[in-house]
Amino acid sequence: MTLDEFRDLIEDSPDRELFQEVQKCVCKSLAQAEDPASESHNMLDLAYAECTRRGKERLYDKAYETVCRKPHVCKVLLA
């Protein structure tokens, strides 16, 4: 998926789906932390920007917190 396709996906998604996409992005970004050029980091930035655009920064924070507290969530989300 390109960054433009991802942006379109999250712009049109309801909050619940955005929350899940943020979780997926966090999982991917953490898994690719050693590669600063990874597209997953840009996707995470886009997800944060979308949460901010909606005035739902807490949604982003909660998704990030959930992944950090329960890393096994990544196996389910990325399966």
C-alpha positions, 0 to 999 in steps of 0.5 A: 500500500502506498502512503497516498492509499494509506492516507485515503484509507484512514481519512475515510475510516471511522474512529474504531477503524482508525484506532486499529490502523494506528495499532498496526502502524505502531506494531510495524514501526516498532518491528522496524525500529532499526530501519529509520528509512522504513515506510512504516514510520511514515505511515505512523506519522500519517496516522498521528496527523489524521488523529490530530486533524480530527482532534482525537489525539487521545485515540492515538495515545490509547492505541500506542499505549495498548500496543506497549502494554500488550505487545502480543496484540501485534501478532493478532493485528498483523496476522 
